[in-house]
């Protein structure tokens, strides 16, 4: 597994999908459940109009005041 963070991962996924012509993809920000800092994710609009979220999350999350700059994680669908 590679090290990254949710911001780098979300921006890279967004740019990659936009280059492929996907106009139904959006960057989104919400408050992290593990501390008082932002969590970045990508929202994809489905054909039926609903949105589906995908994000990069730590494998073993812990509540902290400030997250590490990069961490081992994995993508997760349905992150809301």
N, CA, C and O atoms as CSV, one atom per row, in Angstrom:
chain,resi,resn,atom,element,x,y,z
A,1,UNK,N,N,0.825,-1.176,0.000
A,1,UNK,CA,C,0.000,0.000,0.000
A,1,UNK,C,C,0.869,1.238,0.000
A,1,UNK,O,O,1.931,1.279,0.621
A,2,UNK,N,N,0.402,2.228,-0.698
A,2,UNK,CA,C,1.147,3.474,-0.804
A,2,UNK,C,C,0.705,4.451,0.277
A,2,UNK,O,O,-0.367,4.323,0.869
A,3,UNK,N,N,1.565,5.424,0.509
A,3,UNK,CA,C,1.235,6.482,1.451
A,3,UNK,C,C,0.714,7.691,0.676
A,3,UNK,O,O,1.260,8.051,-0.367
A,4,UNK,N,N,-0.321,8.301,1.181
A,4,UNK,CA,C,-0.898,9.503,0.596
A,4,UNK,C,C,-1.717,10.186,1.676
A,4,UNK,O,O,-1.604,9.848,2.855
A,5,UNK,N,N,-2.528,11.129,1.285
A,5,UNK,CA,C,-3.532,11.688,2.187
A,5,UNK,C,C,-4.779,11.968,1.364
A,5,UNK,O,O,-4.757,11.864,0.138
A,6,UNK,N,N,-5.859,12.320,2.034
A,6,UNK,CA,C,-7.138,12.435,1.327
A,6,UNK,C,C,-7.130,13.574,0.304
A,6,UNK,O,O,-7.782,13.459,-0.734
A,7,UNK,N,N,-6.414,14.666,0.567
A,7,UNK,CA,C,-6.376,15.789,-0.376
A,7,UNK,C,C,-5.641,15.402,-1.657
A,7,UNK,O,O,-6.168,15.588,-2.754
A,8,UNK,N,N,-4.435,14.869,-1.527
A,8,UNK,CA,C,-3.658,14.466,-2.704
A,8,UNK,C,C,-4.421,13.416,-3.502
A,8,UNK,O,O,-4.509,13.502,-4.727
A,9,UNK,N,N,-4.970,12.428,-2.807
A,9,UNK,CA,C,-5.690,11.343,-3.465
A,9,UNK,C,C,-6.918,11.874,-4.212
A,9,UNK,O,O,-7.153,11.498,-5.360
A,10,UNK,N,N,-7.699,12.743,-3.569
A,10,UNK,CA,C,-8.929,13.261,-4.186
A,10,UNK,C,C,-8.617,14.126,-5.402
A,10,UNK,O,O,-9.294,14.014,-6.424
A,11,UNK,N,N,-7.614,14.978,-5.311
A,11,UNK,CA,C,-7.266,15.835,-6.445
A,11,UNK,C,C,-6.761,14.990,-7.615
A,11,UNK,O,O,-7.140,15.235,-8.761
A,12,UNK,N,N,-5.925,14.015,-7.343
A,12,UNK,CA,C,-5.422,13.139,-8.415
A,12,UNK,C,C,-6.555,12.358,-9.085
A,12,UNK,O,O,-6.597,12.263,-10.312
A,13,UNK,N,N,-7.460,11.807,-8.302
A,13,UNK,CA,C,-8.591,11.074,-8.873
A,13,UNK,C,C,-9.483,12.002,-9.696
A,13,UNK,O,O,-9.908,11.646,-10.795
A,14,UNK,N,N,-9.764,13.185,-9.166
A,14,UNK,CA,C,-10.599,14.161,-9.864
A,14,UNK,C,C,-9.979,14.522,-11.220
A,14,UNK,O,O,-10.659,14.483,-12.246
A,15,UNK,N,N,-8.689,14.872,-11.219
A,15,UNK,CA,C,-8.023,15.260,-12.463
A,15,UNK,C,C,-7.967,14.110,-13.462
A,15,UNK,O,O,-8.172,14.310,-14.660
A,16,UNK,N,N,-7.691,12.913,-12.970
A,16,UNK,CA,C,-7.635,11.745,-13.857
A,16,UNK,C,C,-8.989,11.493,-14.514
A,16,UNK,O,O,-9.053,11.232,-15.716
A,17,UNK,N,N,-10.060,11.569,-13.746
A,17,UNK,CA,C,-11.403,11.330,-14.300
A,17,UNK,C,C,-11.834,12.446,-15.248
A,17,UNK,O,O,-12.480,12.187,-16.263
A,18,UNK,N,N,-11.474,13.702,-14.913
A,18,UNK,CA,C,-11.827,14.815,-15.797
A,18,UNK,C,C,-11.094,14.708,-17.135
A,18,UNK,O,O,-11.668,15.008,-18.181
A,19,UNK,N,N,-9.825,14.283,-17.106
A,19,UNK,CA,C,-9.075,14.100,-18.350
A,19,UNK,C,C,-9.704,13.030,-19.232
A,19,UNK,O,O,-9.606,13.093,-20.458
A,20,UNK,N,N,-10.343,12.057,-18.617
A,20,UNK,CA,C,-11.008,10.992,-19.383
A,20,UNK,C,C,-12.392,11.421,-19.859
A,20,UNK,O,O,-13.075,10.650,-20.533
A,21,UNK,N,N,-12.820,12.646,-19.518
A,21,UNK,CA,C,-14.081,13.163,-20.010
A,21,UNK,C,C,-15.264,12.997,-19.071
A,21,UNK,O,O,-16.402,13.228,-19.480
A,22,UNK,N,N,-15.034,12.608,-17.839
A,22,UNK,CA,C,-16.127,12.432,-16.875
A,22,UNK,C,C,-16.529,13.797,-16.309
A,22,UNK,O,O,-15.809,14.375,-15.496
A,23,UNK,N,N,-17.683,14.303,-16.745
A,23,UNK,CA,C,-18.157,15.615,-16.290
A,23,UNK,C,C,-19.023,15.512,-15.043
A,23,UNK,O,O,-19.465,16.534,-14.519
A,24,UNK,N,N,-19.275,14.305,-14.559
A,24,UNK,CA,C,-20.178,14.127,-13.419
A,24,UNK,C,C,-19.413,13.867,-12.127
A,24,UNK,O,O,-19.910,13.165,-11.246
A,25,UNK,N,N,-18.206,14.425,-12.004
A,25,UNK,CA,C,-17.383,14.185,-10.824
A,25,UNK,C,C,-17.041,15.519,-10.167
A,25,UNK,O,O,-16.766,16.503,-10.854
A,26,UNK,N,N,-17.059,15.549,-8.821
A,26,UNK,CA,C,-16.867,16.783,-8.069
A,26,UNK,C,C,-15.977,16.540,-6.859
A,26,UNK,O,O,-16.013,15.466,-6.259
A,27,UNK,N,N,-15.175,17.546,-6.502
A,27,UNK,CA,C,-14.411,17.501,-5.263
A,27,UNK,C,C,-15.311,17.994,-4.139
A,27,UNK,O,O,-16.105,18.913,-4.337
A,28,UNK,N,N,-15.195,17.403,-2.990
A,28,UNK,CA,C,-16.030,17.778,-1.856
A,28,UNK,C,C,-15.188,17.785,-0.580
A,28,UNK,O,O,-14.183,17.081,-0.479
A,29,UNK,N,N,-15.615,18.591,0.389
A,29,UNK,CA,C,-14.918,18.691,1.675
A,29,UNK,C,C,-15.952,18.560,2.785
A,29,UNK,O,O,-17.048,19.113,2.699
A,30,UNK,N,N,-15.592,17.831,3.814
A,30,UNK,CA,C,-16.437,17.737,5.000
A,30,UNK,C,C,-15.527,17.689,6.222
A,30,UNK,O,O,-14.315,17.529,6.082
A,31,UNK,N,N,-16.087,17.824,7.394
A,31,UNK,CA,C,-15.314,17.716,8.623
A,31,UNK,C,C,-14.987,16.250,8.877
A,31,UNK,O,O,-15.840,15.376,8.721
A,32,UNK,N,N,-13.753,15.995,9.266
A,32,UNK,CA,C,-13.329,14.628,9.540
A,32,UNK,C,C,-14.017,14.100,10.791
A,32,UNK,O,O,-14.289,14.854,11.726
A,33,UNK,N,N,-14.290,12.832,10.802
A,33,UNK,CA,C,-14.869,12.195,11.990
A,33,UNK,C,C,-13.811,11.911,13.044
A,33,UNK,O,O,-14.146,11.560,14.175
A,34,UNK,N,N,-12.523,12.060,12.686
A,34,UNK,CA,C,-11.423,11.713,13.593
A,34,UNK,C,C,-10.725,12.921,14.184
A,34,UNK,O,O,-9.696,12.773,14.843
A,35,UNK,N,N,-11.248,14.092,13.969
A,35,UNK,CA,C,-10.652,15.296,14.539
A,35,UNK,C,C,-11.253,16.539,13.917
A,35,UNK,O,O,-12.137,16.456,13.064
A,36,UNK,N,N,-10.772,17.683,14.348
A,36,UNK,CA,C,-11.301,18.952,13.857
A,36,UNK,C,C,-10.467,19.462,12.691
A,36,UNK,O,O,-9.822,20.506,12.787
A,37,UNK,N,N,-10.486,18.725,11.600
A,37,UNK,CA,C,-9.780,19.108,10.391
A,37,UNK,C,C,-10.603,18.617,9.196
A,37,UNK,O,O,-11.473,17.761,9.359
A,38,UNK,N,N,-10.338,19.150,7.997
A,38,UNK,CA,C,-11.149,18.773,6.833
A,38,UNK,C,C,-10.797,17.387,6.286
A,38,UNK,O,O,-9.677,16.899,6.442
A,39,UNK,N,N,-11.778,16.779,5.647
A,39,UNK,CA,C,-11.597,15.505,4.950
A,39,UNK,C,C,-12.070,15.729,3.514
A,39,UNK,O,O,-13.192,16.185,3.292
A,40,UNK,N,N,-11.227,15.414,2.554
A,40,UNK,CA,C,-11.526,15.647,1.148
A,40,UNK,C,C,-11.962,14.339,0.498
A,40,UNK,O,O,-11.401,13.278,0.772
A,41,UNK,N,N,-12.961,14.430,-0.359
A,41,UNK,CA,C,-13.461,13.268,-1.056
A,41,UNK,C,C,-13.951,13.661,-2.434
A,41,UNK,O,O,-14.036,14.844,-2.763
A,42,UNK,N,N,-14.269,12.672,-3.226
A,42,UNK,CA,C,-14.774,12.887,-4.579
A,42,UNK,C,C,-16.204,12.374,-4.624
A,42,UNK,O,O,-16.507,11.276,-4.157
A,43,UNK,N,N,-17.072,13.193,-5.196
A,43,UNK,CA,C,-18.471,12.804,-5.357
A,43,UNK,C,C,-18.706,12.550,-6.847
A,43,UNK,O,O,-18.278,13.326,-7.701
A,44,UNK,N,N,-19.387,11.462,-7.132
A,44,UNK,CA,C,-19.710,11.130,-8.518
A,44,UNK,C,C,-21.225,11.052,-8.655
A,44,UNK,O,O,-21.890,10.335,-7.908
A,45,UNK,N,N,-21.759,11.795,-9.614
A,45,UNK,CA,C,-23.197,11.777,-9.835
A,45,UNK,C,C,-23.553,10.598,-10.716
A,45,UNK,O,O,-23.012,10.429,-11.808
A,46,UNK,N,N,-24.470,9.789,-10.224
A,46,UNK,CA,C,-24.901,8.623,-10.983
A,46,UNK,C,C,-25.933,9.030,-12.025
A,46,UNK,O,O,-26.401,10.168,-12.027
A,47,UNK,N,N,-26.281,8.121,-12.893
A,47,UNK,CA,C,-27.256,8.426,-13.947
A,47,UNK,C,C,-28.637,8.748,-13.399
A,47,UNK,O,O,-29.395,9.490,-14.024
A,48,UNK,N,N,-28.974,8.196,-12.228
A,48,UNK,CA,C,-30.289,8.471,-11.638
A,48,UNK,C,C,-30.307,9.790,-10.858
A,48,UNK,O,O,-31.325,10.129,-10.254
A,49,UNK,N,N,-29.192,10.542,-10.862
A,49,UNK,CA,C,-29.140,11.846,-10.214
A,49,UNK,C,C,-28.597,11.828,-8.795
A,49,UNK,O,O,-28.275,12.885,-8.252
A,50,UNK,N,N,-28.487,10.666,-8.186
A,50,UNK,CA,C,-27.950,10.573,-6.832
A,50,UNK,C,C,-26.422,10.652,-6.875
A,50,UNK,O,O,-25.803,10.391,-7.906
A,51,UNK,N,N,-25.830,11.014,-5.737
A,51,UNK,CA,C,-24.377,11.117,-5.662
A,51,UNK,C,C,-23.805,9.955,-4.875
A,51,UNK,O,O,-24.418,9.456,-3.931
A,52,UNK,N,N,-22.618,9.535,-5.281
A,52,UNK,CA,C,-21.897,8.481,-4.572
A,52,UNK,C,C,-20.515,9.021,-4.231
A,52,UNK,O,O,-19.838,9.599,-5.081
A,53,UNK,N,N,-20.107,8.830,-2.996
A,53,UNK,CA,C,-18.834,9.366,-2.525
A,53,UNK,C,C,-17.762,8.286,-2.524
A,53,UNK,O,O,-18.043,7.109,-2.296
A,54,UNK,N,N,-16.537,8.706,-2.782
A,54,UNK,CA,C,-15.375,7.834,-2.655
A,54,UNK,C,C,-14.265,8.676,-2.036
A,54,UNK,O,O,-14.060,9.826,-2.425
A,55,UNK,N,N,-13.548,8.100,-1.068
A,55,UNK,CA,C,-12.499,8.851,-0.393
A,55,UNK,C,C,-11.347,7.938,-0.009
A,55,UNK,O,O,-11.429,6.716,-0.138
A,56,UNK,N,N,-10.278,8.552,0.464
A,56,UNK,CA,C,-9.086,7.840,0.911
A,56,UNK,C,C,-9.062,7.935,2.428
A,56,UNK,O,O,-9.035,9.030,2.990
A,57,UNK,N,N,-9.073,6.784,3.086
A,57,UNK,CA,C,-9.141,6.747,4.547
A,57,UNK,C,C,-7.980,5.945,5.110
A,57,UNK,O,O,-7.495,5.013,4.469
A,58,UNK,N,N,-7.533,6.308,6.314
A,58,UNK,CA,C,-6.468,5.529,6.950
A,58,UNK,C,C,-6.938,4.109,7.279
A,58,UNK,O,O,-8.117,3.873,7.541
A,59,UNK,N,N,-5.999,3.182,7.260
A,59,UNK,CA,C,-6.330,1.800,7.590
A,59,UNK,C,C,-6.703,1.682,9.068
A,59,UNK,O,O,-7.665,0.999,9.417
A,60,UNK,N,N,-5.944,2.343,9.924
A,60,UNK,CA,C,-6.201,2.326,11.365
A,60,UNK,C,C,-6.358,3.763,11.869
A,60,UNK,O,O,-5.410,4.324,12.419
A,61,UNK,N,N,-7.543,4.373,11.690
A,61,UNK,CA,C,-7.706,5.773,12.091
A,61,UNK,C,C,-7.677,5.946,13.610
A,61,UNK,O,O,-8.147,5.092,14.362
A,62,UNK,N,N,-7.115,7.068,14.033
A,62,UNK,CA,C,-7.084,7.440,15.444
A,62,UNK,C,C,-7.400,8.920,15.539
A,62,UNK,O,O,-6.970,9.707,14.696
A,63,UNK,N,N,-8.140,9.297,16.551
A,63,UNK,CA,C,-8.467,10.708,16.739
A,63,UNK,C,C,-7.220,11.472,17.156
A,63,UNK,O,O,-6.535,11.099,18.108
A,64,UNK,N,N,-6.934,12.552,16.425
A,64,UNK,CA,C,-5.755,13.373,16.682
A,64,UNK,C,C,-6.105,14.834,16.483
A,64,UNK,O,O,-7.088,15.158,15.818
A,65,UNK,N,N,-5.301,15.714,17.058
A,65,UNK,CA,C,-5.517,17.145,16.845
A,65,UNK,C,C,-5.132,17.548,15.435
A,65,UNK,O,O,-5.773,18.408,14.830
A,66,UNK,N,N,-4.097,16.933,14.919
A,66,UNK,CA,C,-3.630,17.219,13.567
A,66,UNK,C,C,-3.261,15.894,12.896
A,66,UNK,O,O,-2.505,15.106,13.465
A,67,UNK,N,N,-3.784,15.640,11.695
A,67,UNK,CA,C,-3.490,14.362,11.044
A,67,UNK,C,C,-2.053,14.326,10.533
A,67,UNK,O,O,-1.454,15.379,10.316
A,68,UNK,N,N,-1.497,13.148,10.340
A,68,UNK,CA,C,-0.168,13.063,9.743
A,68,UNK,C,C,-0.228,13.541,8.293
A,68,UNK,O,O,-1.274,13.421,7.655
A,69,UNK,N,N,0.871,14.080,7.758
A,69,UNK,CA,C,0.838,14.591,6.384
A,69,UNK,C,C,0.531,13.502,5.355
A,69,UNK,O,O,-0.186,13.757,4.387
A,70,UNK,N,N,1.054,12.314,5.547
A,70,UNK,CA,C,0.732,11.174,4.677
A,70,UNK,C,C,0.558,9.938,5.560
A,70,UNK,O,O,1.143,9.848,6.639
A,71,UNK,N,N,-0.238,9.004,5.098
A,71,UNK,CA,C,-0.507,7.797,5.876
A,71,UNK,C,C,-0.876,6.660,4.940
A,71,UNK,O,O,-1.216,6.878,3.777
A,72,UNK,N,N,-0.804,5.444,5.462
A,72,UNK,CA,C,-1.230,4.277,4.697
A,72,UNK,C,C,-2.751,4.207,4.763
A,72,UNK,O,O,-3.344,4.297,5.838
A,73,UNK,N,N,-3.360,4.049,3.617
A,73,UNK,CA,C,-4.819,4.025,3.593
A,73,UNK,C,C,-5.340,3.250,2.413
A,73,UNK,O,O,-4.597,2.564,1.710
A,74,UNK,N,N,-6.643,3.374,2.210
A,74,UNK,CA,C,-7.300,2.717,1.078
A,74,UNK,C,C,-8.514,3.527,0.662
A,74,UNK,O,O,-9.038,4.324,1.439
A,75,UNK,N,N,-8.949,3.319,-0.551
A,75,UNK,CA,C,-10.134,4.038,-1.022
A,75,UNK,C,C,-11.369,3.375,-0.446
A,75,UNK,O,O,-11.394,2.171,-0.192
A,76,UNK,N,N,-12.380,4.179,-0.249
A,76,UNK,CA,C,-13.628,3.683,0.332
A,76,UNK,C,C,-14.800,4.322,-0.407
A,76,UNK,O,O,-14.887,5.546,-0.509
A,77,UNK,N,N,-15.692,3.491,-0.916
A,77,UNK,CA,C,-16.903,3.967,-1.589
A,77,UNK,C,C,-17.997,4.139,-0.554
A,77,UNK,O,O,-18.052,3.405,0.433
A,78,UNK,N,N,-18.874,5.118,-0.782
A,78,UNK,CA,C,-20.003,5.331,0.110
A,78,UNK,C,C,-19.594,5.918,1.440
A,78,UNK,O,O,-19.943,5.378,2.490
A,79,UNK,N,N,-18.869,7.001,1.414
A,79,UNK,CA,C,-18.238,7.554,2.597
A,79,UNK,C,C,-19.080,8.592,3.340
A,79,UNK,O,O,-18.499,9.397,4.068
A,80,UNK,N,N,-20.351,8.628,3.211
A,80,UNK,CA,C,-21.118,9.678,3.904
A,80,UNK,C,C,-21.820,9.195,5.121
A,80,UNK,O,O,-22.496,9.974,5.793
